Amino acid sequence: MQDTRPRLGTFAGVFTPTLLTILGVIMYLRLGWVVGNGGLLGALLVIGLAVGITSTTGLALSSIATNTRLGAGGPYAIISRSLGIEVGGSVGVPLFVSQTLAVAMYIFGFREGVVWMLGSLDVHVSDVGALVIDLATFGLVFAVAYVSAELAFRIQYVIMAVIFVSIALVLGSPAGWGASHGVLWVGDWRGSVDNGFGGTDFWTVFAVFSSAPTGVMAGANMSGDLQDPRRSIPAGTIAAIGLSTAVYVLLAVWLARAGTAAELTSNYTFLIDASLWGPGVLAGLLGATLSSALSSLVGAPRILVALVDDAVVPDVGGLRELSENGEPRRAMVASAILVLGGLLLRDLNAIAPLLSMFFLITYLVINLVVLIESSLRLQSYRPTLEIPRFVPALGALGSLFAMFIVNPTVSLLAVGVVFGLYVTILRRGVSSRDDSRSGIFSAVAEWAAARATEYEAVNPRAWKPNLLVPVQDTAELRGDFQLLVELVRPEGTIKLLGVAAEAEVAEVAERVTRLTRELRKKGVFTTSSVLD
């Protein structure tokens, strides 16, 4: 079927979903708690560390996006085309599951906002009523996403307007600029209502906030639907990170002036209560959860289609098929079934940390991809947006650090799941069509050879036979075949150099290739090339 999917620009396809996923529930309900515990200075340090990890990953993602035209799958496509389908699939499958179940978590957040609003009106919502709200909300989100990604992003324009109005209602409130108690510069790490204000520390607060700016890949997930991914992903991602960081910093300053430590840590809805108009801010909170759910439900099926295209996931029921307007509707139905399972479980808190770890592992691997390819100076790696090597290095270290700071036990479990998937895909023998591993290995070999030539004396114990064998007629070598094998065993190598006239190049190349395979079957590392 001809691909007729609508092509999205930078603003619709990258900037909007990325920004709205970053400006989510944490901003409305937990940023005040962060400021209340750490004070303005502590909060800025938490924000800076979390945004630092996100920014380095965003820059790495943007850099590699300018190096090649990405197909569908976003981060999965980047990883699999660089480190192979085995690595890409072992990260891509958990990423798909995490992004799908995140839809259920966003819907739970929306429902909690509705229940809180109804509670303020003395309306009690039963467990059955809560389930009805969840299912109705998901039905709405699914209907919009099922029609088209274009419709979903048009609705997100409205949501973005509501969110910015809600932020203006907060920043415009005199509570933050005319408070008499002064600025809360340093907090006393009081803890929360949940632990009876028994105290907390910087890393616990960081763990709570660290999931806030993790929407950096929302735009990259749409790589297959973008008019120009090389331009849109860097521009949209970097702009969204910059604007969202400014919003978080402004709100942190406002909160540090508006409330005391006791008020900020005991009242999760302080941002709503102290604003110019609470219902407007509540609308922003509800819109943020719906927007995040929409972005995740639009992006997850596209990752699934990419996994099916590469045979990492079996094509059950035609998952890879697209509708007439290019929408992955069968993959979306499969994703919806997984979301419904999450909604019926009623509580995803037990696995929420594991889902966060899968996102951090994805960040880690993307940074490693850029670090490896830039360090080895591969000819295929020539991004138009070049970044210093320390940027992806910091991103990789930061992601790894955040994983084990937030929850070391769950981090080990997540790594175990990824490794198990890697082994499974490797045993299945899924072929990698166009990854750059051969270039990476060649670059490593060249580096090692260059280092070896720097030493004047070669240890005789390290000597191995390396034969260069010119070949005009492979039939002449048949009698010497076993002699060559015995000469180079067990660790030597053979380089077959076919020599042919211009008219015989194809024939000689075929014979030399066949002889190369026969030598390899004997356990001899053999390479070949043909001169004409």
C-alpha positions as CSV (number, residue, x, y, z in Angstrom):
1,M,0.0,0.0,0.0
2,Q,1.3,3.4,-0.9
3,D,2.3,5.5,2.1
4,T,0.0,8.5,2.1
5,R,0.4,9.4,5.7
6,P,0.3,13.2,6.4
7,R,3.7,14.7,6.8
8,L,4.1,16.8,10.0
9,G,6.2,19.9,10.4
10,T,8.5,20.9,13.3
11,F,5.9,22.6,15.4
12,A,3.1,20.0,15.1
13,G,5.2,16.9,15.0
14,V,8.0,17.6,17.4
15,F,7.8,20.8,19.4
16,T,4.2,20.5,20.6
17,P,4.2,16.8,21.8
18,T,7.6,17.2,23.4
19,L,6.7,20.4,25.2
20,L,3.4,19.1,26.4
21,T,4.8,15.8,27.7
22,I,7.5,17.7,29.7
23,L,4.9,20.1,31.2
24,G,2.9,17.5,32.9
25,V,1.5,16.4,36.2
26,I,4.8,16.8,38.1
27,M,4.8,20.5,37.3
28,Y,1.3,21.1,38.7
29,L,1.3,18.7,41.7
30,R,4.9,18.1,42.8
31,L,7.0,21.2,41.9
32,G,5.8,23.0,45.0
33,W,6.7,20.0,47.2
34,V,10.2,20.0,45.6
35,V,10.6,23.8,46.4
36,G,9.2,23.2,49.9
37,N,11.8,20.6,50.8
38,G,14.9,22.0,49.1
39,G,14.1,25.7,49.0
40,L,14.7,27.7,45.8
41,L,18.4,26.8,45.7
42,G,17.8,23.1,46.2
43,A,14.9,23.1,43.7
44,L,17.0,24.8,41.1
45,L,19.7,22.1,41.6
46,V,17.2,19.3,41.2
47,I,15.8,20.9,38.1
48,G,19.2,21.6,36.7
49,L,20.3,18.0,37.2
50,A,17.2,16.5,35.7
51,V,17.2,18.9,32.8
52,G,20.9,18.3,32.3
53,I,20.3,14.6,31.7
54,T,17.4,15.4,29.4
55,S,19.3,18.1,27.5
56,T,22.4,16.0,26.8
57,T,20.1,13.2,25.6
58,G,18.1,15.7,23.5
59,L,21.3,17.0,21.9
60,A,22.6,13.5,21.2
61,L,19.2,12.6,19.7
62,S,19.3,15.7,17.6
63,S,22.8,15.2,16.4
64,I,22.3,11.7,15.2
65,A,19.0,12.7,13.6
66,T,20.9,15.1,11.3
67,N,23.2,12.3,10.3
68,T,20.7,10.1,8.6
69,R,17.0,10.1,7.6
70,L,15.2,8.2,10.3
71,G,12.4,5.9,9.4
72,A,9.5,4.9,11.7
73,G,10.4,4.0,15.3
74,G,12.3,7.0,16.5
75,P,14.7,6.0,19.3
76,Y,14.4,2.3,18.3
77,A,15.4,3.2,14.7
78,I,18.4,5.1,15.9
79,I,19.7,2.3,18.1
80,S,19.0,-0.6,15.8
81,R,20.6,1.1,12.8
82,S,23.7,1.8,14.8
83,L,24.2,-1.1,17.2
84,G,22.1,-3.8,15.5
85,I,18.6,-5.1,15.8
86,E,19.6,-7.2,18.8
87,V,20.4,-4.2,20.9
88,G,17.7,-2.1,19.3
89,G,15.0,-4.7,19.9
90,S,16.1,-5.4,23.5
91,V,15.6,-1.7,24.2
92,G,12.7,-1.1,21.8
93,V,10.3,-3.7,23.2
94,P,10.5,-2.4,26.8
95,L,10.2,1.1,25.4
96,F,7.0,0.2,23.5
97,V,5.5,-1.4,26.6
98,S,6.6,1.5,28.9
99,Q,5.1,4.1,26.5
100,T,1.9,2.1,26.2
101,L,1.4,1.6,29.9
102,A,2.2,5.2,30.5
103,V,-1.1,6.0,28.8
104,A,-2.9,4.2,31.6
105,M,-0.8,6.1,34.2
106,Y,-1.7,9.5,32.6
107,I,-5.4,8.5,32.6
108,F,-5.2,7.7,36.3
109,G,-3.7,11.1,36.8
110,F,-6.6,12.7,34.8
111,R,-9.1,10.7,36.9
112,E,-7.5,11.9,40.2
113,G,-7.9,15.5,39.0
114,V,-11.6,14.9,38.2
115,V,-12.2,13.1,41.6
116,W,-10.4,16.0,43.4
117,M,-12.6,18.5,41.6
118,L,-15.8,16.6,42.3
119,G,-14.7,16.2,46.0
120,S,-14.5,20.0,46.3
121,L,-18.2,20.0,45.3
122,D,-19.0,17.3,47.9
123,V,-19.5,14.6,45.3
124,H,-18.1,11.2,46.2
125,V,-16.8,8.9,43.5
126,S,-16.9,5.2,44.1
127,D,-14.4,2.6,42.8
128,V,-16.9,1.7,40.1
129,G,-17.3,5.4,39.2
130,A,-13.5,5.8,39.0
131,L,-13.3,2.9,36.6
132,V,-16.1,4.4,34.5
133,I,-14.1,7.7,34.3
134,D,-10.9,5.9,33.3
135,L,-12.7,3.9,30.6
136,A,-14.5,6.9,29.2
137,T,-11.4,9.0,29.2
138,F,-9.5,6.2,27.4
139,G,-12.3,5.9,24.9
140,L,-12.0,9.5,24.0
141,V,-8.2,9.4,23.8
142,F,-8.3,6.3,21.6
143,A,-10.9,7.7,19.3
144,V,-8.9,10.8,18.6
145,A,-5.6,8.9,18.1
146,Y,-7.3,6.2,15.9
147,V,-8.6,8.8,13.5
148,S,-5.2,10.3,12.8
149,A,-2.1,11.7,14.4
150,E,-2.9,15.0,12.7
151,L,-6.2,15.3,14.6
152,A,-4.4,14.5,17.8
153,F,-1.9,17.2,17.3
154,R,-4.6,19.7,16.4
155,I,-6.3,19.0,19.7
156,Q,-3.0,19.4,21.4
157,Y,-2.8,23.0,20.1
158,V,-5.9,23.7,22.2
159,I,-4.5,21.9,25.2
160,M,-1.2,23.9,24.8
161,A,-3.2,27.1,24.9
162,V,-5.0,26.0,28.1
163,I,-1.7,25.0,29.7
164,F,-0.1,28.4,29.0
165,V,-3.2,30.2,30.3
166,S,-2.9,28.2,33.5
167,I,0.8,29.1,33.8
168,A,-0.1,32.7,33.3
169,L,-2.8,32.4,36.0
170,V,-0.1,31.2,38.4
171,L,2.7,33.6,37.5
172,G,0.2,36.5,37.5
173,S,-1.0,35.9,41.0
174,P,0.2,38.4,43.6
175,A,0.7,35.5,46.0
176,G,4.1,35.0,44.5
177,W,5.3,38.5,44.2
178,G,3.8,40.3,47.2
179,A,4.3,37.7,50.0
180,S,5.6,39.1,53.3
181,H,7.6,36.1,54.5
182,G,10.4,36.5,52.0
183,V,12.0,34.0,49.6
184,L,12.4,30.4,50.7
185,W,16.0,30.1,49.7
186,V,17.0,26.9,51.6
187,G,14.6,24.2,52.7
188,D,14.8,21.9,55.7
189,W,13.9,18.6,53.8
190,R,10.8,18.1,55.8
191,G,9.5,15.1,53.8
192,S,5.8,14.7,52.9
193,V,2.4,14.0,54.3
194,D,2.8,10.4,53.2
195,N,5.8,9.8,55.5
196,G,4.4,12.0,58.3
197,F,7.0,14.6,57.6
198,G,9.7,12.3,58.8
199,G,12.3,14.0,56.7
200,T,13.8,13.3,53.3
201,D,17.0,14.0,51.3
202,F,18.1,15.5,48.0
203,W,18.2,12.3,46.1
204,T,14.7,11.2,47.1
205,V,13.3,14.6,46.0
206,F,15.3,14.2,42.7
207,A,13.8,10.8,42.2
208,V,10.3,12.2,42.4
209,F,11.1,15.1,40.0
210,S,13.3,13.2,37.6
211,S,10.3,11.8,35.6
212,A,9.1,15.3,34.8
213,P,11.3,16.2,31.8
214,T,11.3,12.6,30.3
215,G,9.2,13.6,27.3
216,V,12.2,14.4,25.2
217,M,11.5,11.5,22.8
218,A,7.9,12.3,22.2
219,G,8.7,14.1,19.0
220,A,11.3,11.6,17.8
221,N,8.7,8.8,18.0
222,M,7.0,10.5,15.1
223,S,10.1,10.3,12.9
224,G,8.4,8.3,10.2
225,D,5.6,11.0,9.9
226,L,7.8,14.1,9.7
227,Q,8.4,16.1,6.5
228,D,12.0,16.6,7.3
229,P,13.2,14.7,10.4
230,R,16.8,16.0,10.1
231,R,15.6,19.5,10.6
232,S,12.5,19.0,12.7
233,I,13.8,16.7,15.5
234,P,16.8,19.0,16.5
235,A,14.8,22.2,16.2
236,G,11.7,21.0,17.9
237,T,13.4,19.0,20.6
238,I,15.9,21.7,21.6
239,A,13.2,24.5,21.5
240,A,10.9,22.4,23.7
241,I,13.6,21.7,26.3
242,G,14.6,25.3,26.4
243,L,11.1,26.7,26.9
244,S,10.0,24.0,29.4
245,T,13.1,24.7,31.5
246,A,12.3,28.4,31.6
247,V,8.8,27.6,32.7
248,Y,10.0,25.3,35.5
249,V,12.5,27.9,36.7
250,L,9.9,30.7,36.7
251,L,7.4,28.6,38.6
252,A,10.1,27.5,41.2
253,V,10.9,31.2,41.8
254,W,7.2,32.0,42.2
255,L,6.6,29.1,44.6
256,A,9.6,30.1,46.7
257,R,8.1,33.5,47.2
258,A,4.4,32.4,47.5
259,G,4.5,29.8,50.1
260,T,6.3,28.7,53.3
261,A,8.0,25.3,53.6
262,A,5.0,24.0,55.6
263,E,2.5,25.1,53.0
264,L,4.4,23.8,50.0
265,T,5.1,20.3,51.5
266,S,1.7,19.7,53.0
267,N,-0.5,20.9,50.1
268,Y,0.1,19.2,46.7
269,T,-2.5,21.5,45.1
270,F,-0.8,24.8,46.3
271,L,-0.2,25.9,42.7
272,I,-4.0,25.7,42.1
273,D,-5.0,27.2,45.4
274,A,-2.7,30.2,45.2
275,S,-3.3,31.1,41.5
276,L,-5.5,33.9,40.2
277,W,-8.2,31.4,39.2
278,G,-8.0,27.8,40.5
279,P,-10.4,26.2,37.9
280,G,-8.2,27.5,35.1
281,V,-5.1,25.9,36.5
282,L,-7.0,22.7,37.1
283,A,-8.0,22.7,33.5
284,G,-4.3,23.0,32.6
285,L,-3.6,20.0,34.9
286,L,-6.3,17.9,33.2
287,G,-5.2,19.0,29.8
288,A,-1.6,18.1,30.5
289,T,-2.5,14.5,31.4
290,L,-4.7,14.2,28.4
291,S,-2.0,15.6,26.1
292,S,0.6,13.2,27.5
293,A,-1.8,10.3,27.0
294,L,-2.4,11.3,23.4
295,S,1.3,11.7,22.6
296,S,2.1,8.3,24.1
297,L,-0.8,6.5,22.3
298,V,0.1,8.1,19.0
299,G,3.8,7.3,19.4
300,A,3.7,3.7,20.8
301,P,2.1,2.0,17.8
302,R,4.7,3.5,15.5
303,I,7.4,1.9,17.6
304,L,5.5,-1.4,17.4
305,V,5.3,-1.2,13.6
306,A,9.1,-0.6,13.4
307,L,9.6,-3.7,15.6
308,V,7.4,-5.8,13.4
309,D,9.1,-4.5,10.2
310,D,12.4,-5.8,11.6
311,A,10.9,-9.1,12.7
312,V,11.7,-8.4,16.3
313,V,8.0,-8.9,17.1
314,P,5.9,-11.3,15.0
315,D,3.4,-9.8,12.6
316,V,0.3,-11.2,14.3
317,G,-2.9,-10.1,12.6
318,G,-1.1,-7.7,10.2
319,L,0.3,-5.3,12.8
320,R,2.5,-3.6,10.2
321,E,-0.3,-2.7,7.9
322,L,-1.2,1.0,7.5
323,S,-4.6,2.5,6.8
324,E,-5.2,4.6,3.6
325,N,-4.0,7.7,5.4
326,G,-0.9,6.0,6.7
327,E,-2.1,5.4,10.3
328,P,-0.9,2.2,12.1
329,R,-4.4,1.3,13.2
330,R,-3.9,-2.4,13.8
331,A,-0.9,-1.6,15.9
332,M,-2.9,1.0,17.7
333,V,-5.6,-1.6,18.6
334,A,-2.9,-3.9,19.9
335,S,-1.5,-1.0,22.0
336,A,-5.1,-0.2,23.2
337,I,-5.5,-3.8,24.5
338,L,-2.3,-3.4,26.6
339,V,-3.6,0.0,27.9
340,L,-6.9,-1.6,28.9
341,G,-5.0,-4.3,30.8
342,G,-3.2,-1.6,32.7
343,L,-6.5,0.3,33.4
344,L,-8.1,-2.9,34.7
345,L,-5.2,-3.6,37.1
346,R,-6.2,-0.3,38.7
347,D,-2.8,0.4,40.2
348,L,0.5,0.6,38.2
349,N,2.5,2.1,41.1
350,A,4.3,-1.2,41.6
351,I,5.7,-1.3,38.1
352,A,5.9,2.5,37.5
353,P,9.6,2.6,38.6
354,L,10.4,-0.2,36.2
355,L,8.8,1.7,33.3
356,S,10.9,4.8,34.3
357,M,14.1,2.7,34.2
358,F,13.3,1.5,30.6
359,F,13.1,5.2,29.5
360,L,16.5,5.9,31.2
361,I,18.0,2.8,29.6
362,T,16.9,4.2,26.2
363,Y,18.5,7.6,27.0
364,L,21.7,5.8,28.1
365,V,21.9,3.7,24.8
366,I,21.2,6.7,22.6
367,N,24.0,8.7,24.2
368,L,26.3,5.7,23.9
369,V,25.5,5.4,20.1
370,V,26.5,9.0,19.6
371,L,29.6,8.7,21.8
372,I,30.8,5.5,20.0
373,E,30.2,6.8,16.5
374,S,31.8,10.2,17.0
375,S,34.8,8.8,18.9
376,L,35.6,6.3,16.2
377,R,35.2,8.9,13.5
378,L,33.2,6.6,11.2
379,Q,32.9,7.8,7.6
380,S,29.1,7.2,7.9
381,Y,28.8,9.6,10.9
382,R,28.8,13.1,9.6
383,P,26.0,15.0,11.4
384,T,25.3,18.6,10.4
385,L,24.7,19.3,14.1
386,E,28.0,18.3,15.7
387,I,28.3,18.2,19.5
388,P,31.4,17.7,21.7
389,R,32.0,14.1,22.8
390,F,31.7,15.1,26.4
391,V,27.9,15.8,25.9
392,P,26.8,12.2,25.1
393,A,29.4,11.0,27.7
394,L,27.7,13.1,30.4
395,G,24.3,12.0,29.2
396,A,25.2,8.4,29.4
397,L,26.8,8.7,32.8
398,G,23.9,10.9,34.0
399,S,21.3,8.4,32.9
400,L,23.2,5.5,34.5
401,F,23.6,7.5,37.7
402,A,19.9,8.5,37.8
403,M,18.9,4.8,37.4
404,F,20.8,3.6,40.4
405,I,20.1,6.7,42.5
406,V,16.3,6.4,42.0
407,N,16.0,2.7,42.6
408,P,19.1,0.4,42.3
409,T,17.0,-2.8,42.7
410,V,14.6,-1.9,40.0
411,S,17.5,-0.7,37.8
412,L,19.1,-4.2,38.0
413,L,15.8,-5.8,37.2
414,A,15.4,-3.5,34.1
415,V,18.9,-4.3,33.0
416,G,18.1,-8.0,33.4
417,V,15.0,-7.7,31.3
418,V,16.9,-5.9,28.5
419,F,19.7,-8.5,28.6
420,G,17.2,-11.4,28.5
421,L,15.6,-9.9,25.4
422,Y,19.0,-9.3,23.8
423,V,19.8,-13.0,24.2
424,T,16.4,-14.1,22.9
425,I,16.6,-11.9,19.8
426,L,20.2,-13.1,19.2
427,R,19.2,-16.7,19.3
428,R,16.4,-16.1,16.9
429,G,19.0,-14.9,14.4
430,V,17.1,-11.8,13.4
431,S,19.2,-10.3,10.6
432,S,20.4,-6.7,10.7
433,R,20.1,-5.1,7.2
434,D,21.8,-1.8,7.5
435,D,23.3,-1.2,10.9
436,S,26.8,0.3,11.3
437,R,28.4,-2.4,13.5
438,S,30.7,-3.5,10.7
439,G,32.0,0.1,10.5
440,I,32.4,0.2,14.3
441,F,34.3,-3.0,14.4
442,S,36.5,-1.9,11.4
443,A,37.3,1.3,13.2
444,V,38.2,-0.5,16.4
445,A,40.5,-2.8,14.4
446,E,42.2,0.1,12.6
447,W,42.7,1.8,16.0
448,A,44.3,-1.4,17.4
449,A,46.5,-1.9,14.4
450,A,47.7,1.7,14.6
451,R,48.6,1.3,18.3
452,A,50.4,-1.9,17.5
453,T,52.7,-0.3,15.0
454,E,53.8,2.2,17.6
455,Y,55.8,-0.5,19.3
456,E,59.2,-1.2,17.8
457,A,59.7,-4.6,19.3
458,V,57.0,-7.3,18.7
459,N,56.7,-10.0,21.3
460,P,57.4,-13.3,19.4
461,R,54.8,-15.0,21.5
462,A,52.1,-12.8,20.0
463,W,53.1,-13.7,16.4
464,K,50.4,-15.3,14.2
465,P,50.6,-16.3,10.5
466,N,48.8,-13.8,8.3
467,L,48.9,-14.9,4.7
468,L,48.2,-12.8,1.6
469,V,47.4,-15.2,-1.2
470,P,47.1,-13.8,-4.8
471,V,44.6,-15.8,-6.8
472,Q,44.0,-15.8,-10.6
473,D,42.4,-19.2,-10.8
474,T,40.8,-20.7,-7.7
475,A,41.1,-24.2,-9.2
476,E,44.9,-23.9,-8.9
477,L,44.5,-23.6,-5.1
478,R,42.6,-26.8,-4.7
479,G,45.7,-28.9,-4.2
480,D,47.1,-26.4,-1.6
481,F,43.8,-25.8,0.2
482,Q,44.5,-28.1,3.2
483,L,48.1,-26.8,3.3
484,L,46.8,-23.2,3.7
485,V,44.4,-24.3,6.4
486,E,47.2,-26.1,8.4
487,L,49.6,-23.1,8.0
488,V,47.3,-20.6,9.7
489,R,45.6,-22.7,12.3
490,P,44.5,-22.0,15.0
491,E,44.6,-18.2,15.1
492,G,46.1,-17.0,11.8
493,T,44.3,-15.3,8.9
494,I,44.2,-15.5,5.2
495,K,43.6,-12.6,2.8
496,L,42.6,-13.8,-0.7
497,L,43.5,-11.2,-3.4
498,G,41.7,-12.0,-6.7
499,V,43.5,-10.8,-9.8
500,A,41.4,-10.6,-13.0
501,A,41.1,-8.9,-16.3
502,E,38.3,-6.4,-16.6
503,A,36.0,-8.8,-18.5
504,E,36.5,-11.6,-15.8
505,V,36.0,-9.6,-12.6
506,A,32.5,-10.8,-11.8
507,E,33.4,-14.5,-12.4
508,V,36.6,-14.3,-10.4
509,A,34.9,-12.4,-7.6
510,E,32.3,-15.1,-7.4
511,R,34.9,-17.9,-7.2
512,V,37.0,-16.1,-4.6
513,T,33.9,-15.5,-2.5
514,R,33.1,-19.2,-2.7
515,L,36.6,-20.1,-1.7
516,T,36.4,-17.6,1.2
517,R,33.3,-19.3,2.6
518,E,34.9,-22.7,2.3
519,L,38.0,-21.6,4.3
520,R,35.7,-20.0,6.9
521,K,33.9,-23.3,7.3
522,K,37.2,-24.8,8.3
523,G,37.5,-22.3,11.1
524,V,40.0,-20.0,9.3
525,F,39.4,-16.2,9.5
526,T,39.4,-15.3,5.8
527,T,38.7,-12.1,3.9
528,S,38.9,-11.4,0.2
529,S,38.9,-8.7,-2.5
530,V,39.4,-8.5,-6.2
531,L,41.8,-6.3,-8.3
532,D,41.1,-5.7,-12.0
